[in-house]
Amino acid sequence: MQTTIRSEKPGDYPGIKKVNDLAFGQPNEGILIEKLRENSAFIKELSLITELNGEIIGHILFFPIWIKNGQNKHRSLALAPMSVLPEYQKKGIGSQLIFKGLETARELGFKSVIVLGHEYYYPKFGFVVASKFGIKAPFDVPDEVFMGLELVPDGFKGISGIVQYPKEFEEV
Ligand SMILES: CC(C)(COP(=O)(O)OP(=O)(O)OC[C@H]1O[C@@H](n2cnc3c(N)ncnc32)[C@H](O)[C@@H]1OP(=O)(O)O)[C@@H](O)C(=O)NCCC(=O)NCCS
């Protein structure tokens, strides 16, 4: 399979929506991406697609977030959402998107990534439970599904607190 991973372009928006709608079986995540795109913090280089013969078959978004502790706040990234068309799942497409996204985030100077997701999927990319760093979700979730990854050595050093997602995450 000759796939290409690249940053999104305006012509990709319908294809990105379609991949999300079909992967999640609901429109919420596609709508979330459209809303986040209107947010000035959106970074198009961190909205990556996998293309196969001109068709978008996978998508991943990393969006800037804050980790707040009292008056202190530190920049990080949330990996959310990610999707692969059902017929192309379990072929490594998702893993390739994660690796490319982490590499791009590092190049852009980000030091860490947070993910709320499957406890058996994300650890293989280096994610560990975020509570290990004293980082908590702003809502109740089982400890093992809320994870963090240091993109650089000590990426979370001296950083603890509660993750603050942009308001769009609560709207869908
Ligand atoms: C989650 C999701 C994006 C993963 O994408 P994917 O392309 O299927 O992911 P991968 O192929 O990299 O990995 C999936 C599994 O296939 C396995 N796999 C990877 N390459 C493989 C290959 N060449 N042959 C067989 N299996 C393979 C992986 O080891 C992994 O196994 P695991 O379940 O034991 O971890 C996809 O399943 C999806 O869109 N799900 C619905 C939406 C969703 O839940 N998104 C995540 C929350 S935001």
The ligand as a Gaussian input file, in Angstrom:
#p B3LYP/6-31G(d) Opt

LIG

0 1
 C       -7.912000       3.813000      16.871000
 C       -7.592000       3.779000      15.373000
 C       -7.339000       5.180000      14.867000
 C       -6.316000       2.932000      15.197000
 O       -5.962000       2.953000      13.823000
 P       -5.326000       1.677000      13.123000
 O       -4.823000       2.089000      11.806000
 O       -6.297000       0.552000      13.181000
 O       -4.107000       1.401000      14.128000
 P       -2.906000       0.406000      13.908000
 O       -3.135000      -0.470000      12.727000
 O       -1.689000       1.186000      13.956000
 O       -2.996000      -0.436000      15.220000
 C       -4.159000      -1.215000      15.519000
 C       -3.770000      -2.617000      15.830000
 O       -3.377000      -3.285000      14.637000
 C       -2.104000      -3.902000      14.834000
 N       -1.351000      -3.795000      13.588000
 C       -0.562000      -2.781000      13.197000
 N       -0.024000      -3.053000      11.995000
 C       -0.505000      -4.252000      11.610000
 C       -0.319000      -5.062000      10.458000
 N        0.465000      -4.682000       9.438000
 N       -0.999000      -6.219000      10.394000
 C       -1.804000      -6.604000      11.406000
 N       -2.007000      -5.883000      12.522000
 C       -1.361000      -4.724000      12.621000
 C       -1.466000      -3.097000      15.908000
 O       -0.488000      -3.869000      16.592000
 C       -2.624000      -2.751000      16.755000
 O       -2.877000      -3.817000      17.608000
 P       -3.379000      -3.596000      19.090000
 O       -4.882000      -3.408000      18.962000
 O       -3.023000      -4.838000      19.783000
 O       -2.714000      -2.371000      19.613000
 C       -8.711000       3.133000      14.559000
 O       -8.969000       1.871000      15.059000
 C      -10.017000       3.942000      14.566000
 O      -10.217000       4.820000      13.731000
 N      -10.913000       3.627000      15.518000
 C      -12.198000       4.323000      15.631000
 C      -12.012000       5.724000      16.182000
 C      -11.294000       5.744000      17.513000
 O      -11.656000       5.017000      18.435000
 N      -10.254000       6.598000      17.641000
 C       -9.429000       6.649000      18.838000
 C       -9.966000       7.552000      19.862000
 S       -9.668000       9.273000      19.490000

